């Protein structure tokens, strides 16, 4: 059954990148692999959000020396990988 004009199944790839400097090389590798488009957006993990809203977790973060950081998430549609049986 076609979906959005496609006759075959596709998969969605999500890649969470913790360092902004890695985003461009990863996108270049995706292009070399034949990926024609992707969406990159800034994301924050649940733990990072909870650190900001729960005083106990915020205190734990202060003692551990960890800072809140933002990740970049790359999302793209890819052809399914053909696996041999």
MMTF fields as JSON, N, C-alpha, C and O atoms, coordinates in Angstrom:
{
  "mmtfVersion": "1.0.0",
  "mmtfProducer": "UNKNOWN",
  "numBonds": 339,
  "numAtoms": 340,
  "numGroups": 85,
  "numChains": 1,
  "numModels": 1,
  "chainsPerModel": [1],
  "groupsPerChain": [85],
  "chainIdList": ["A"],
  "bondAtomList": [4, 2, 8, 6, 12, 10, 16, 14, 20, 18, 24, 22, 28, 26, 32, 30, 36, 34, 40, 38, 44, 42, 48, 46, 52, 50, 56, 54, 60, 58, 64, 62, 68, 66, 72, 70, 76, 74, 80, 78, 84, 82, 88, 86, 92, 90, 96, 94, 100, 98, 104, 102, 108, 106, 112, 110, 116, 114, 120, 118, 124, 122, 128, 126, 132, 130, 136, 134, 140, 138, 144, 142, 148, 146, 152, 150, 156, 154, 160, 158, 164, 162, 168, 166, 172, 170, 176, 174, 180, 178, 184, 182, 188, 186, 192, 190, 196, 194, 200, 198, 204, 202, 208, 206, 212, 210, 216, 214, 220, 218, 224, 222, 228, 226, 232, 230, 236, 234, 240, 238, 244, 242, 248, 246, 252, 250, 256, 254, 260, 258, 264, 262, 268, 266, 272, 270, 276, 274, 280, 278, 284, 282, 288, 286, 292, 290, 296, 294, 300, 298, 304, 302, 308, 306, 312, 310, 316, 314, 320, 318, 324, 322, 328, 326, 332, 330, 336, 334],
  "bondOrderList": [1, 1, 1, 1, 1, 1, 1, 1, 1, 1, 1, 1, 1, 1, 1, 1, 1, 1, 1, 1, 1, 1, 1, 1, 1, 1, 1, 1, 1, 1, 1, 1, 1, 1, 1, 1, 1, 1, 1, 1, 1, 1, 1, 1, 1, 1, 1, 1, 1, 1, 1, 1, 1, 1, 1, 1, 1, 1, 1, 1, 1, 1, 1, 1, 1, 1, 1, 1, 1, 1, 1, 1, 1, 1, 1, 1, 1, 1, 1, 1, 1, 1, 1, 1],
  "groupList": [{"groupName": "UNK", "atomNameList": ["N", "CA", "C", "O"], "elementList": ["N", "C", "C", "O"], "formalChargeList": [0, 0, 0, 0], "bondAtomList": [1, 0, 2, 1, 3, 2], "bondOrderList": [1, 1, 2], "singleLetterCode": "X", "chemCompType": "L-PEPTIDE LINKING"}],
  "groupTypeList": [0, 0, 0, 0, 0, 0, 0, 0, 0, 0, 0, 0, 0, 0, 0, 0, 0, 0, 0, 0, 0, 0, 0, 0, 0, 0, 0, 0, 0, 0, 0, 0, 0, 0, 0, 0, 0, 0, 0, 0, 0, 0, 0, 0, 0, 0, 0, 0, 0, 0, 0, 0, 0, 0, 0, 0, 0, 0, 0, 0, 0, 0, 0, 0, 0, 0, 0, 0, 0, 0, 0, 0, 0, 0, 0, 0, 0, 0, 0, 0, 0, 0, 0, 0, 0],
  "groupIdList": [1, 2, 3, 4, 5, 6, 7, 8, 9, 10, 11, 12, 13, 14, 15, 16, 17, 18, 19, 20, 21, 22, 23, 24, 25, 26, 27, 28, 29, 30, 31, 32, 33, 34, 35, 36, 37, 38, 39, 40, 41, 42, 43, 44, 45, 46, 47, 48, 49, 50, 51, 52, 53, 54, 55, 56, 57, 58, 59, 60, 61, 62, 63, 64, 65, 66, 67, 68, 69, 70, 71, 72, 73, 74, 75, 76, 77, 78, 79, 80, 81, 82, 83, 84, 85],
  "secStructList": [7, 7, 5, 6, 6, 5, 1, 1, 7, 3, 3, 3, 3, 3, 3, 3, 3, 1, 7, 4, 4, 4, 2, 2, 2, 2, 2, 2, 2, 2, 2, 2, 6, 6, 7, 7, 7, 7, 3, 3, 3, 3, 3, 7, 7, 2, 2, 2, 2, 2, 2, 2, 2, 7, 2, 2, 2, 2, 2, 2, 2, 2, 2, 2, 6, 7, 7, 7, 7, 7, 3, 3, 3, 3, 3, 3, 3, 3, 3, 7, 7, 7, 7, 7, 7],
  "xCoordList": [0.843, 0.0, 0.889, 1.713, 0.75, 1.611, 1.364, 0.238, 2.443, 2.368, 3.127, 4.325, 2.437, 3.033, 3.719, 4.793, 3.097, 3.638, 4.754, 5.363, 5.039, 6.111, 5.509, 4.493, 6.137, 5.667, 6.327, 5.789, 7.49, 8.165, 8.419, 8.345, 8.717, 8.916, 10.192, 11.148, 10.177, 11.365, 11.557, 10.645, 12.738, 13.034, 13.432, 13.899, 13.248, 13.653, 14.885, 14.911, 15.895, 17.136, 17.19, 17.055, 17.388, 17.614, 19.027, 19.401, 19.811, 21.169, 21.3, 21.175, 21.551, 21.711, 23.207, 23.986, 23.583, 24.987, 25.301, 24.745, 26.182, 26.446, 27.384, 27.451, 28.103, 29.047, 28.715, 28.705, 28.449, 28.064, 29.102, 28.75, 30.37, 31.433, 31.343, 31.958, 30.589, 30.452, 29.317, 29.239, 28.444, 27.249, 27.613, 27.132, 28.442, 28.774, 29.453, 29.059, 30.453, 31.049, 30.044, 30.112, 29.128, 28.113, 27.18, 26.837, 26.766, 25.902, 26.614, 26.003, 27.902, 28.658, 28.724, 28.617, 28.901, 28.928, 27.569, 27.502, 26.496, 25.155, 24.956, 24.402, 25.408, 25.298, 26.088, 25.598, 27.306, 28.126, 27.458, 27.664, 26.655, 25.961, 24.658, 23.954, 24.339, 23.152, 21.927, 20.853, 22.054, 20.92, 20.726, 21.674, 19.502, 19.244, 18.759, 18.75, 18.356, 17.885, 17.807, 17.655, 17.911, 17.822, 17.396, 17.537, 16.882, 16.529, 17.415, 17.584, 17.983, 18.829, 18.157, 17.809, 17.982, 17.39, 18.088, 18.71, 17.977, 18.586, 17.682, 16.468, 18.281, 17.5, 18.144, 19.322, 17.336, 17.804, 17.191, 15.996, 18.006, 17.525, 16.669, 16.707, 15.892, 15.004, 15.773, 15.33, 16.927, 17.725, 18.142, 18.149, 18.489, 18.904, 17.747, 17.945, 16.554, 15.379, 15.061, 14.785, 15.101, 14.778, 15.782, 15.415, 17.055, 18.047, 17.618, 17.83, 17.011, 16.625, 15.354, 15.112, 14.527, 13.24, 13.148, 12.232, 14.077, 14.023, 15.238, 16.373, 15.011, 16.117, 17.127, 18.33, 16.668, 17.592, 18.539, 19.745, 17.982, 18.822, 19.768, 20.906, 19.314, 20.179, 21.369, 22.49, 21.128, 22.232, 23.203, 24.416, 22.683, 23.552, 24.427, 25.611, 23.841, 24.602, 25.708, 26.822, 25.413, 26.419, 27.601, 28.75, 27.329, 28.415, 29.188, 30.363, 28.532, 29.218, 30.001, 30.858, 29.716, 30.423, 29.898, 30.532, 28.744, 28.166, 27.339, 26.61, 27.458, 26.67, 25.595, 25.735, 24.514, 23.464, 23.982, 24.52, 23.819, 24.245, 23.099, 22.16, 23.198, 22.211, 22.865, 24.038, 22.09, 22.555, 21.981, 21.106, 22.472, 21.86, 21.338, 22.026, 20.133, 19.563, 19.359, 18.757, 19.873, 19.689, 18.597, 18.646, 17.617, 16.534, 16.466, 16.448, 16.43, 16.339, 15.607, 15.567, 15.038, 14.369, 15.36, 15.978, 15.511, 16.457, 15.775, 14.743, 16.368, 15.888, 16.236, 17.298, 15.386, 15.712, 16.998, 17.279, 17.754, 18.984, 18.597, 17.826, 19.137, 18.86, 19.761, 20.985, 19.153, 19.913, 19.77, 18.686, 20.875, 20.812, 20.262, 20.54, 19.481, 18.882, 19.861, 19.504],
  "yCoordList": [-1.179, 0.0, 1.243, 1.396, 2.105, 3.295, 4.254, 4.424, 4.868, 5.887, 7.107, 7.035, 8.205, 9.455, 9.254, 9.803, 8.469, 8.263, 7.242, 7.075, 6.558, 5.558, 4.17, 3.866, 3.344, 1.98, 1.007, -0.072, 1.371, 0.45, 1.098, 2.317, 0.257, 0.731, 1.555, 1.374, 2.439, 3.218, 3.143, 2.764, 3.504, 3.558, 4.974, 5.734, 5.325, 6.645, 6.456, 5.612, 7.249, 7.21, 8.44, 9.567, 8.223, 9.301, 9.147, 8.069, 10.198, 10.181, 11.354, 12.509, 11.057, 12.1, 12.377, 11.506, 13.599, 13.988, 14.902, 15.996, 14.476, 15.284, 16.467, 17.365, 16.485, 17.577, 18.207, 17.537, 19.487, 20.205, 20.076, 20.082, 19.959, 19.874, 18.599, 18.517, 17.611, 16.353, 16.37, 15.495, 17.351, 17.366, 17.454, 16.652, 18.404, 18.59, 17.356, 16.941, 16.749, 15.541, 14.392, 13.626, 14.279, 13.221, 13.499, 12.585, 14.754, 15.1, 14.845, 14.359, 15.171, 14.916, 13.418, 13.006, 12.604, 11.147, 10.634, 9.722, 11.207, 10.801, 11.119, 10.309, 12.298, 12.681, 11.702, 11.257, 11.363, 10.4, 9.03, 8.281, 8.705, 7.417, 7.448, 6.441, 8.608, 8.703, 9.301, 9.319, 9.784, 10.424, 11.797, 12.576, 12.094, 13.348, 14.478, 15.63, 14.186, 15.249, 14.769, 13.576, 15.698, 15.392, 16.657, 17.771, 16.459, 17.579, 17.518, 16.458, 18.663, 18.742, 19.707, 20.83, 19.259, 20.152, 20.01, 18.987, 21.055, 21.057, 20.28, 20.485, 19.384, 18.577, 18.573, 18.889, 18.206, 18.11, 16.85, 16.598, 16.069, 14.844, 15.094, 16.171, 14.076, 14.185, 14.52, 15.343, 13.876, 14.15, 15.601, 16.188, 16.18, 17.581, 18.485, 19.467, 18.161, 18.966, 18.805, 19.784, 17.573, 17.329, 17.99, 18.445, 18.044, 18.742, 20.181, 20.736, 20.779, 22.182, 22.386, 23.496, 21.347, 21.531, 20.877, 21.183, 19.984, 19.298, 19.708, 19.412, 20.379, 20.893, 19.818, 20.075, 18.638, 17.59, 17.205, 17.071, 17.027, 16.682, 17.825, 17.584, 19.05, 20.205, 20.208, 20.514, 19.866, 19.81, 18.694, 18.866, 17.559, 16.461, 16.883, 16.549, 17.61, 18.094, 19.024, 18.957, 19.9, 20.837, 20.1, 20.497, 19.031, 18.292, 17.436, 17.143, 17.03, 16.187, 17.011, 16.477, 18.306, 19.163, 19.048, 19.545, 18.398, 18.254, 19.488, 20.008, 19.944, 21.091, 20.639, 19.623, 21.418, 21.124, 21.428, 22.507, 20.476, 20.686, 20.356, 19.645, 20.874, 20.581, 19.695, 19.859, 18.767, 17.888, 18.372, 19.237, 17.819, 17.996, 16.62, 15.615, 16.579, 15.32, 15.422, 16.371, 14.425, 14.342, 13.315, 12.204, 13.692, 12.788, 12.719, 13.747, 11.5, 11.337, 10.045, 9.116, 10.0, 8.797, 8.068, 8.672, 6.761, 5.97, 4.71, 4.284, 4.131, 2.86, 1.778, 1.848, 0.791, -0.285, -1.012, -1.188, -1.421, -2.176, -3.607, -4.256, -4.079, -5.449, -6.392, -6.333, -7.256, -8.225, -9.599, -9.994, -10.319, -11.686, -12.613, -12.443, -13.594, -14.535, -15.558, -16.423],
  "zCoordList": [0.0, 0.0, 0.0, 0.901, -0.952, -1.036, 0.123, 0.591, 0.566, 1.604, 1.106, 0.828, 0.997, 0.505, -0.841, -1.086, -1.707, -3.039, -3.108, -4.165, -2.019, -2.015, -2.13, -1.505, -2.927, -3.113, -2.147, -1.897, -1.597, -0.697, 0.658, 0.811, 1.625, 2.994, 3.115, 2.362, 4.058, 4.397, 5.907, 6.642, 6.355, 7.773, 8.135, 7.286, 9.39, 9.875, 10.745, 11.641, 10.468, 11.229, 12.127, 11.651, 13.423, 14.37, 14.896, 15.358, 14.836, 15.387, 16.337, 15.931, 17.608, 18.614, 18.749, 19.136, 18.422, 18.36, 19.547, 19.634, 20.465, 21.655, 21.43, 22.27, 20.319, 20.051, 18.707, 17.674, 18.738, 17.518, 16.414, 15.235, 16.775, 15.769, 14.928, 13.864, 15.392, 14.644, 13.632, 12.771, 13.728, 12.876, 11.394, 10.594, 11.026, 9.608, 9.002, 7.912, 9.654, 9.076, 8.927, 7.966, 9.867, 9.765, 8.597, 7.847, 8.433, 7.297, 5.971, 5.018, 5.91, 4.684, 4.388, 3.233, 5.43, 5.244, 4.777, 3.953, 5.293, 4.854, 3.371, 2.628, 2.948, 1.536, 0.673, -0.365, 1.094, 0.345, 0.276, -0.679, 1.293, 1.322, 0.525, 0.44, -0.06, -0.902, -0.238, -0.84, 0.974, 1.646, 1.027, 0.924, 0.616, -0.099, 0.784, 0.35, 2.005, 2.885, 4.319, 4.58, 5.237, 6.655, 7.391, 6.886, 8.575, 9.431, 10.659, 11.261, 11.03, 12.213, 13.178, 12.812, 14.408, 15.393, 16.733, 17.02, 17.551, 18.872, 19.82, 19.839, 20.609, 21.54, 22.913, 23.077, 23.887, 25.262, 25.856, 25.7, 26.532, 27.144, 28.372, 28.967, 28.744, 29.889, 31.166, 31.967, 31.35, 32.539, 32.626, 33.708, 31.494, 31.479, 31.885, 32.601, 31.436, 31.791, 33.272, 33.965, 33.749, 35.153, 36.092, 37.175, 35.679, 36.498, 36.733, 37.812, 35.714, 35.812, 36.623, 37.1, 36.798, 37.465, 38.833, 39.595, 39.164, 40.454, 41.292, 40.918, 42.411, 43.216, 43.634, 43.619, 44.001, 44.429, 43.297, 43.503, 42.101, 40.956, 40.604, 40.202, 40.75, 40.474, 41.425, 41.019, 42.696, 43.654, 43.299, 43.421, 42.862, 42.447, 41.267, 41.213, 40.333, 39.179, 39.625, 39.107, 40.591, 41.087, 41.698, 41.502, 42.437, 43.075, 42.084, 42.302, 40.986, 39.999, 38.988, 38.284, 38.91, 37.964, 36.542, 35.612, 36.353, 35.014, 34.681, 35.526, 33.458, 33.022, 32.047, 31.368, 31.992, 31.026, 29.632, 29.383, 28.726, 27.348, 26.412, 26.769, 25.24, 24.214, 23.165, 22.828, 22.664, 21.597, 20.277, 20.247, 19.209, 17.895, 17.506, 17.683, 16.981, 16.515, 15.019, 14.517, 14.314, 12.862, 12.615, 13.142, 11.815, 11.453, 9.932, 9.255, 9.402, 7.959, 7.629, 8.435, 6.448, 5.945, 5.056, 4.179, 5.284, 4.5, 3.982, 4.5, 2.958, 2.453, 3.466, 4.084, 3.655, 4.597, 4.186, 3.0, 5.176, 4.933, 4.568, 5.275, 3.469, 3.045, 3.819, 3.703, 4.603, 5.383, 4.763, 4.333, 4.722, 4.181, 5.244, 6.431, 4.821, 5.762, 6.248, 7.048]
}
